[in-house]
Amino acid sequence: MAFALLSKSPIRPVICALLCISLFSDHYGVLRRASALGINYGQVGNNLPSPPQVVQLLTSLRISKVRIYDVNPQVLSAFANTGIELIVTVPDDLVPGMAAGASQALQWLTAGVRPYFPATRVTGIAVGNEVFTGDDEQLKASLVPAMRNLHAALAQLGMDPYVRVSTANSLAVLATSYPPSQGVFTQQAAPYMAQLLRFLAETSSPFWINAYPYFAYKDDPTKVSLDYALSNPYHVGAVDPYTRLQYTSMLYAQVDAVTFAAARLGYGNVAVHVSETGWPSKGDANEFGATVENARQYNRNLLIRQVSGEGTPLRPKLRLEVYLFALFNEDMKPGPTSERNYGLYQPDMSMVYNVGLNQLSTTSAASLSSLATSPASRRVSTNTSYFISASFVLTVVDILIVTIMSRKIRIKTKKILS
C-alpha cells in the first residue's frame, strides 16, 4: 500500500536521485549497516565447504555476526582475525556436569574457547538449545546453575566483559503470544524463566528466542496472513487492541510478546534477540508455504528491516538483532524435508535464491542487489566494482519506506514498560 502510494508520487524520482547521490559519495553508504545481520552456520552435512571457505564467503558478504552449535576447533581457528563476532554453544549433554561443579565449566572454557580468544572474537555462549520446552527435567533444573558457573569461569579468566552467556529458547515457552501485550510464559516454564531472567539482568545478557513465523502459517494457512508471516512491510498488518501498536511483521510481534512476558516477571528491561529465524525453500506435501519464493521474500524483508535499523513497535529505537537460519542447506538433518532446506546457500556455495546479498569480485563488500534473474547494472566508479541497478534503487526506496513507517510507529509509541 505504502509502495503503491509512493510509486504514484512525483517525489519518487527525486528520492531515487538523492539516494544515488548519497551512494556515490560513500561507496558503501547504507549498505554498511547490513553487516548487523547475523546468520546461523550449522554443520549437519557431509558435503559442506571447509571452514576457511565459509569464512571467505561470509567476509565477502560482510556478514559480521555468526552463531555455531559447538566449539569446533577448525571453525574457531578459521574465524581468527576476521573481526566476525561468534556465538558458540555448550551442547545439552554437558549442561548437568557444568551445573554440578564450577571446575567443569572452567575446564570446558579453557580447552574449547580460551585458546582461540581474542583472535577469534567470541562474544556469546549459548548454553543448551530450547531446553525449557523439552522433557528432561534434570536438564531444565541444571541450565541456570550451569550458566552461572560458566559466567564465573569467564570472570576467572578475565573474559566476562567480552562474552555474554545466555540460552536459546523456543517460542513455545509462551502460553500466549498474540496480541503481543498479552504475552505470558507457560506455567511450566515460568519458574525457570524467572531464574533465567534474573541471571540475564545481572549480567546484562540478552534473552535469545528461536522464532519461526513459518510454523504459524504452515499450521493454519487459511487463517494466518502470508504477508504478515513474511514480514511484508506494505500490508496493513495487525494492531494490538491494548497498546494500539501496529505490527506489520509477525516476527516482531513475537519478540514483543516475549518482552511483555518478561515484564510480567519484573524483567522488562532485558533485551530480546532473535537467535534463529528463517523460512524453508522446500518441504513435504503437507508443509504449506515452504517455497523458494516465500523463503526469499521472508529473508529479504528481514534484511531490509535490518538495513533500515528498525526496532519492534514496542522498542522502535533499538534495532532488533536477528540471526537468520541458516547459511547452508544441511543434508544430514533429520525430520521432514523442510529441515534440510533452510539454507541461503547450497553446499557448493551457489545461492538457493538471491535474498539480496551478493559477493563482489574485487571487494569485500556486499550489495543489496536486484532479485531479478538478469539485473541491468551500471558502473558507478572506475576505482571499485561497486554496482547499482534499477532494482537496487527500488530496494533502497523500500528501505526508506520501512524507515518512514517505523518512525510513524515510533511517534505513536508510549512508554509501556518501566
C-alpha positions as CSV (number, residue, x, y, z in Angstrom):
1,M,0.0,0.0,0.0
2,A,2.7,2.4,1.0
3,F,4.7,1.4,-2.0
4,A,1.8,2.0,-4.3
5,L,1.3,5.5,-3.0
6,L,5.0,6.3,-3.3
7,S,5.1,4.8,-6.8
8,K,2.5,7.3,-8.0
9,S,4.1,10.3,-6.3
10,P,6.2,12.8,-8.2
11,I,8.7,12.8,-5.4
12,R,9.8,9.2,-6.1
13,P,12.3,10.1,-8.9
14,V,13.7,12.8,-6.6
15,I,14.1,10.3,-3.8
16,C,15.9,7.9,-6.1
17,A,18.2,10.6,-7.4
18,L,19.1,11.7,-3.9
19,L,19.8,8.1,-2.8
20,C,22.0,7.6,-5.8
21,I,24.0,10.8,-5.0
22,S,24.3,9.6,-1.4
23,L,25.6,6.2,-2.6
24,F,28.1,7.8,-5.0
25,S,29.6,9.9,-2.2
26,D,30.1,6.8,0.0
27,H,30.8,3.5,-1.7
28,Y,29.2,1.5,1.0
29,G,26.6,4.0,2.3
30,V,23.6,2.5,3.9
31,L,24.9,-1.0,2.9
32,R,27.4,-0.9,5.7
33,R,24.5,-1.4,8.1
34,A,23.7,-4.7,6.5
35,S,26.6,-6.1,8.4
36,A,24.5,-6.0,11.5
37,L,22.7,-9.1,10.2
38,G,23.7,-12.4,11.9
39,I,23.5,-15.9,10.5
40,N,23.5,-19.4,11.8
41,Y,26.2,-21.7,10.5
42,G,25.2,-25.3,11.0
43,Q,27.3,-28.3,10.1
44,V,25.0,-31.2,10.0
45,G,26.0,-32.3,6.5
46,N,28.6,-34.4,4.7
47,N,29.2,-32.2,1.8
48,L,29.7,-28.7,3.3
49,P,32.6,-26.4,2.3
50,S,35.6,-26.2,4.6
51,P,35.6,-23.6,7.4
52,P,38.2,-21.4,5.6
53,Q,35.9,-21.4,2.5
54,V,32.9,-20.5,4.7
55,V,34.8,-17.6,6.3
56,Q,35.8,-16.3,2.8
57,L,32.1,-16.4,1.8
58,L,30.9,-14.6,4.9
59,T,33.7,-12.0,4.6
60,S,32.8,-11.3,1.0
61,L,29.1,-10.8,2.1
62,R,30.2,-8.5,5.0
63,I,28.3,-10.8,7.5
64,S,29.7,-9.8,10.9
65,K,27.8,-12.0,13.3
66,V,27.7,-15.8,13.2
67,R,26.3,-18.5,15.5
68,I,27.7,-22.0,15.6
69,Y,26.4,-25.0,17.5
70,D,29.6,-26.3,19.1
71,V,33.2,-25.3,19.6
72,N,34.7,-27.0,16.6
73,P,38.5,-26.2,16.7
74,Q,38.7,-25.9,12.9
75,V,35.9,-23.4,12.8
76,L,37.3,-21.4,15.7
77,S,40.7,-21.3,14.0
78,A,39.2,-20.2,10.7
79,F,37.5,-17.2,12.2
80,A,40.6,-15.9,13.8
81,N,41.5,-12.3,12.9
82,T,38.4,-11.8,10.8
83,G,36.5,-9.5,13.2
84,I,33.4,-11.6,12.8
85,E,31.5,-11.9,16.1
86,L,30.9,-15.6,17.1
87,I,28.4,-17.2,19.3
88,V,29.4,-20.7,20.4
89,T,27.4,-23.4,22.0
90,V,27.5,-25.8,25.0
91,P,25.7,-28.9,24.0
92,D,22.8,-30.2,26.1
93,D,24.7,-33.2,27.4
94,L,27.4,-31.1,29.0
95,V,25.0,-28.9,30.9
96,P,24.4,-31.1,34.0
97,G,28.1,-31.6,34.6
98,M,28.7,-27.8,34.4
99,A,25.9,-27.2,36.9
100,A,27.4,-29.8,39.3
101,G,30.8,-28.2,39.5
102,A,32.4,-24.9,38.6
103,S,35.6,-26.8,37.7
104,Q,33.9,-28.5,34.7
105,A,32.7,-25.1,33.3
106,L,36.2,-23.8,33.7
107,Q,37.7,-26.9,32.0
108,W,35.3,-26.6,29.0
109,L,36.1,-22.9,28.6
110,T,39.9,-23.4,29.0
111,A,40.0,-26.2,26.5
112,G,37.4,-25.2,23.9
113,V,37.3,-21.4,23.8
114,R,40.2,-19.7,25.6
115,P,43.0,-20.9,23.2
116,Y,41.3,-19.1,20.3
117,F,40.4,-15.9,22.2
118,P,40.6,-13.0,21.5
119,A,41.9,-13.6,17.9
120,T,38.6,-15.3,17.3
121,R,36.1,-12.8,18.5
122,V,33.8,-15.0,20.7
123,T,31.1,-12.7,22.0
124,G,28.5,-15.1,23.2
125,I,28.0,-18.6,24.6
126,A,24.7,-20.4,24.2
127,V,24.2,-22.9,26.9
128,G,22.0,-25.7,25.6
129,N,19.2,-25.2,23.0
130,E,15.5,-24.9,23.6
131,V,15.9,-26.7,27.0
132,F,12.8,-25.3,28.7
133,T,10.4,-26.8,26.1
134,G,12.0,-30.3,26.3
135,D,11.1,-33.3,28.5
136,D,14.3,-33.6,30.5
137,E,13.5,-32.1,34.0
138,Q,17.1,-32.6,35.2
139,L,18.4,-30.6,32.3
140,K,15.9,-27.8,32.9
141,A,16.9,-27.6,36.6
142,S,20.6,-27.6,35.6
143,L,20.6,-24.9,33.0
144,V,20.8,-21.7,35.0
145,P,23.3,-23.1,37.6
146,A,25.5,-24.2,34.6
147,M,25.2,-20.7,33.1
148,R,26.2,-19.1,36.5
149,N,29.2,-21.4,36.7
150,L,30.2,-20.6,33.2
151,H,30.0,-16.9,33.8
152,A,32.1,-17.3,36.9
153,A,34.7,-19.2,34.8
154,L,34.7,-16.3,32.3
155,A,35.3,-13.9,35.1
156,Q,38.2,-16.0,36.4
157,L,39.8,-15.9,33.0
158,G,39.1,-12.1,32.6
159,M,36.8,-12.8,29.6
160,D,33.4,-11.8,31.2
161,P,33.5,-8.2,29.9
162,Y,33.6,-9.5,26.3
163,V,31.5,-12.7,26.4
164,R,27.8,-12.9,27.2
165,V,26.2,-16.1,28.4
166,S,22.6,-17.0,27.5
167,T,20.5,-19.8,26.1
168,A,18.3,-20.1,23.0
169,N,14.6,-20.6,23.8
170,S,11.8,-21.9,21.6
171,L,8.8,-19.6,21.2
172,A,6.8,-22.4,22.8
173,V,7.9,-21.1,26.2
174,L,5.0,-18.6,25.7
175,A,1.4,-19.7,26.6
176,T,0.1,-16.6,24.7
177,S,1.9,-14.7,22.0
178,Y,-1.0,-12.6,20.5
179,P,-1.8,-9.9,20.9
180,P,1.8,-9.1,22.0
181,S,0.8,-7.2,25.0
182,Q,-0.8,-10.3,26.4
183,G,2.4,-12.3,26.1
184,V,2.9,-14.7,29.1
185,F,5.1,-17.7,29.8
186,T,3.6,-21.1,30.3
187,Q,3.0,-22.3,33.8
188,Q,5.6,-25.0,33.3
189,A,8.3,-22.6,32.0
190,A,7.6,-19.6,34.3
191,P,9.6,-20.7,37.3
192,Y,12.6,-21.4,35.2
193,M,12.1,-18.2,33.2
194,A,12.3,-16.2,36.5
195,Q,15.7,-17.7,37.3
196,L,17.0,-17.2,33.8
197,L,15.8,-13.6,33.5
198,R,17.4,-12.8,36.9
199,F,20.7,-14.1,35.7
200,L,20.4,-12.2,32.3
201,A,19.6,-9.0,34.1
202,E,22.5,-9.4,36.5
203,T,25.0,-10.0,33.6
204,S,23.5,-7.6,31.0
205,S,22.9,-10.5,28.7
206,P,20.1,-10.9,26.1
207,F,17.2,-13.3,26.1
208,W,17.5,-15.4,22.9
209,I,14.4,-16.6,21.2
210,N,14.1,-19.0,18.2
211,A,11.1,-17.7,16.4
212,Y,9.7,-19.0,13.1
213,P,6.5,-17.4,11.7
214,Y,6.6,-20.1,9.0
215,F,5.3,-22.7,11.5
216,A,2.3,-20.5,12.4
217,Y,1.5,-20.2,8.7
218,K,2.1,-23.8,7.9
219,D,-0.2,-25.0,10.7
220,D,-3.1,-22.7,9.6
221,P,-2.6,-21.2,6.2
222,T,-6.3,-20.3,5.7
223,K,-6.3,-18.1,8.8
224,V,-2.8,-16.7,9.1
225,S,-1.9,-13.9,6.7
226,L,1.0,-14.9,4.5
227,D,2.0,-11.2,4.1
228,Y,2.1,-10.9,7.9
229,A,4.1,-14.0,8.3
230,L,6.6,-12.9,5.6
231,S,7.1,-9.5,7.4
232,N,5.9,-7.7,4.2
233,P,6.2,-4.0,5.2
234,Y,3.5,-2.9,2.7
235,H,0.5,-4.6,4.1
236,V,-1.8,-3.3,6.9
237,G,-0.7,-5.8,9.5
238,A,-2.3,-6.2,12.9
239,V,-3.0,-3.7,15.7
240,D,-2.6,-4.7,19.3
241,P,-6.0,-3.7,20.8
242,Y,-4.5,-2.9,24.2
243,T,-1.4,-0.8,23.2
244,R,-2.7,0.3,19.7
245,L,0.8,-0.5,18.4
246,Q,0.7,-1.6,14.7
247,Y,2.6,-4.7,13.6
248,T,3.5,-5.5,10.0
249,S,5.7,-8.4,11.0
250,M,4.7,-11.5,12.9
251,L,8.3,-12.0,14.0
252,Y,8.5,-8.5,15.5
253,A,5.1,-9.2,17.3
254,Q,6.5,-12.4,18.7
255,V,9.6,-10.6,20.0
256,D,7.4,-8.0,21.7
257,A,5.3,-10.8,23.2
258,V,8.4,-12.2,24.9
259,T,9.3,-8.7,26.2
260,F,5.8,-8.4,27.7
261,A,6.1,-11.9,29.2
262,A,9.4,-11.0,30.8
263,A,8.0,-7.7,32.1
264,R,5.2,-9.6,33.9
265,L,8.0,-11.3,35.9
266,G,9.7,-8.0,36.6
267,Y,12.3,-8.1,33.9
268,G,11.0,-5.8,31.1
269,N,14.4,-4.2,30.6
270,V,16.1,-7.4,29.4
271,A,16.9,-7.2,25.7
272,V,15.3,-9.8,23.4
273,H,17.3,-11.0,20.4
274,V,16.3,-13.5,17.7
275,S,18.8,-16.3,17.8
276,E,17.1,-18.2,15.0
277,T,14.5,-17.4,12.3
278,G,14.1,-18.5,8.8
279,W,11.8,-20.0,6.1
280,P,12.4,-23.3,4.2
281,S,12.6,-23.2,0.5
282,K,11.3,-26.7,0.1
283,G,9.1,-29.1,2.1
284,D,6.9,-32.1,2.0
285,A,3.4,-32.1,0.6
286,N,1.9,-31.1,3.9
287,E,4.4,-28.4,4.6
288,F,2.4,-25.5,3.2
289,G,4.3,-22.4,2.3
290,A,7.7,-24.0,2.0
291,T,8.7,-22.5,-1.4
292,V,11.7,-20.7,-2.8
293,E,9.7,-17.5,-3.4
294,N,8.4,-17.4,0.2
295,A,11.8,-18.1,1.7
296,R,13.4,-15.4,-0.5
297,Q,10.7,-12.9,0.4
298,Y,10.9,-13.6,4.2
299,N,14.7,-13.2,4.4
300,R,14.7,-10.3,2.0
301,N,12.1,-8.4,4.1
302,L,14.2,-9.1,7.3
303,L,17.3,-7.8,5.5
304,I,15.6,-4.6,4.5
305,R,14.4,-4.1,8.1
306,Q,17.9,-4.7,9.4
307,V,19.4,-2.2,7.0
308,S,16.8,0.4,8.0
309,G,17.8,-0.1,11.6
310,E,14.2,-0.9,12.5
311,G,13.2,-1.9,16.1
312,T,10.0,-3.5,17.2
313,P,6.9,-1.3,17.7
314,L,7.5,-1.6,21.5
315,R,11.1,-0.7,21.2
316,P,11.4,1.3,18.0
317,K,14.7,3.0,18.8
318,L,16.5,-0.3,19.5
319,R,17.4,-2.2,16.3
320,L,16.3,-5.8,16.6
321,E,19.3,-8.2,16.5
322,V,18.4,-11.1,14.2
323,Y,20.3,-14.3,13.3
324,L,19.0,-15.9,10.1
325,F,18.7,-19.7,9.9
326,A,20.7,-20.9,8.1
327,L,23.8,-20.4,5.9
328,F,23.6,-23.8,4.1
329,N,21.2,-26.5,3.3
330,E,22.3,-29.4,5.6
331,D,21.6,-32.8,4.0
332,M,22.0,-34.9,7.2
333,K,19.4,-33.1,9.4
334,P,16.7,-35.5,10.5
335,G,13.0,-34.8,10.2
336,P,10.8,-33.5,7.3
337,T,12.2,-32.2,4.0
338,S,12.0,-28.6,5.2
339,E,14.6,-29.3,7.9
340,R,17.2,-29.8,5.2
341,N,16.2,-26.7,3.2
342,Y,16.6,-23.6,5.3
343,G,19.9,-22.5,3.8
344,L,20.6,-19.4,1.8
345,Y,23.3,-21.4,0.0
346,Q,23.8,-24.9,-1.3
347,P,26.9,-26.8,0.0
348,D,28.7,-25.9,-3.3
349,M,28.2,-22.2,-2.2
350,S,25.8,-21.5,-5.0
351,M,22.7,-19.5,-4.0
352,V,19.5,-21.3,-3.3
353,Y,17.9,-17.9,-4.0
354,N,19.1,-14.4,-4.1
355,V,18.0,-12.7,-0.9
356,G,19.8,-9.5,-1.8
357,L,23.4,-10.3,-0.6
358,N,25.8,-10.6,-3.5
359,Q,29.5,-11.2,-3.5
360,L,31.6,-8.6,-5.3
361,S,34.6,-10.0,-7.2
362,T,37.2,-7.4,-6.2
363,T,36.0,-6.0,-2.9
364,S,34.9,-7.5,0.4
365,A,31.5,-5.6,0.3
366,A,28.0,-6.9,0.0
367,S,25.4,-5.2,-2.1
368,L,21.7,-5.2,-1.7
369,S,21.2,-6.1,-5.4
370,S,18.5,-6.9,-7.8
371,L,16.5,-10.0,-7.1
372,A,15.8,-10.4,-10.8
373,T,17.5,-13.1,-12.8
374,S,19.4,-10.8,-15.1
375,P,19.8,-7.4,-13.4
376,A,20.9,-4.4,-15.6
377,S,23.9,-2.9,-13.8
378,R,25.7,0.3,-14.3
379,R,29.3,1.0,-13.3
380,V,29.4,4.0,-10.9
381,S,33.1,4.2,-10.1
382,T,36.3,3.4,-12.0
383,N,38.1,2.5,-8.8
384,T,35.8,-0.1,-7.4
385,S,33.5,-2.9,-8.6
386,Y,30.5,-1.3,-6.8
387,F,27.4,-1.7,-8.9
388,I,23.9,-0.3,-8.6
389,S,21.0,-1.5,-10.7
390,A,17.5,-0.1,-11.2
391,S,16.0,-2.6,-8.9
392,F,18.7,-1.8,-6.3
393,V,17.4,1.7,-6.2
394,L,14.0,0.2,-5.7
395,T,15.3,-1.8,-2.8
396,V,16.8,1.4,-1.2
397,V,13.4,3.1,-1.6
398,D,11.9,0.1,0.1
399,I,14.3,0.7,3.0
400,L,13.3,4.4,3.1
401,I,9.6,3.3,3.3
402,V,10.3,0.9,6.1
403,T,12.2,3.7,7.9
404,I,9.4,6.2,7.5
405,M,6.8,3.7,8.7
406,S,8.9,2.8,11.6
407,R,9.2,6.4,12.6
408,K,5.5,6.9,12.4
409,I,5.0,4.0,14.7
410,R,7.7,5.4,17.0
411,I,5.8,8.7,17.3
412,K,2.7,6.8,18.4
413,T,4.6,4.6,20.9
414,K,4.2,5.4,24.5
415,K,6.3,4.2,27.4
416,I,4.6,0.9,28.3
417,L,7.3,-0.8,30.3
418,S,9.0,0.9,33.2
